[in-house]
């Protein structure tokens, strides 16, 4: 099959028109994108924001190299978890004083779930999604073992029925708005209401939502949330995670992992723990300052950008992706699993193909970077801050050429690497 066709010409004209009218087009310049690369894996690791390298140079050479330990005060290192947390909070609909940056998503999730269980004593069930990211399920099981609870894995679509039958037994429900495999977007508002009506607490994992779409935590009345800093927030590999604790829960928020940074008087060096006021009690150990400052610099890419604008462009990109796939990949063995209804998809498109792994490797060799998830899913994340419709068309065209030329059957593309 050749991708040179009237259909391709029509799609190319459409891409050019959409990109010319893109109000976020100039934001792309805030990222250092490699020449000749179409980067569609920002749902795993965001591209490098241009503000990060100079911020890192300053952090290393001046703040660390010259100011040394004085930087905890003079360069406000000590306040960074709360300051960066509030910067994240602005993107997830959280008023100041409710979001904290630090540690990993796994650690934040463990503490948030354990605190939620303590806020709902006497309720024996912890709910999670059987399709949730594995870490979320592992940690739910760990917390349940510690507290003698039972984990029930209930798909989001089945939650209303389950809650009607056993809701009074639910302590906390931990879910993600976006299915990390398929890109399906669940109804945060309806799910939050249903769990809370049953008397449970709602905890959202925002790893695939923060920075990708509007998340109005305060408006929705969400209890708790966690998320990572390295996907759509582009904070860099291993960037600090974040924790959101609604103000109404902060006084009673009692996490399992406590550390000196979360003490009300950390330099009093008391042998007994007394939590700090507000969300600061969620702090544990000494924060990773270099990665914290990288995340802070990365978040400036959102300056002057409304999340509603990001969402409009994201839906345009994913919708165009699906149209391109329909036109250029027809008959080549692909099946789109991402919902076509705009209100039901996040900021990625997932295609199924039996040769998913080899296809992703062959695409990367051509400069189109996505990823795959077992057993047969090709994932393509679109970050509306730097992806164009032209990028999307180029990716689909390259994918069609890889399949029709059987390029992916080359043995070098079939050898499994550690990270897929």
Order of alpha helices (4+ residues) and beta strands (2+ residues): alpha-beta-alpha-alpha-alpha-beta-alpha-beta-alpha-beta-alpha-beta-alpha-beta-alpha-beta-beta-alpha-alpha-beta-beta-alpha-beta-beta-beta-alpha
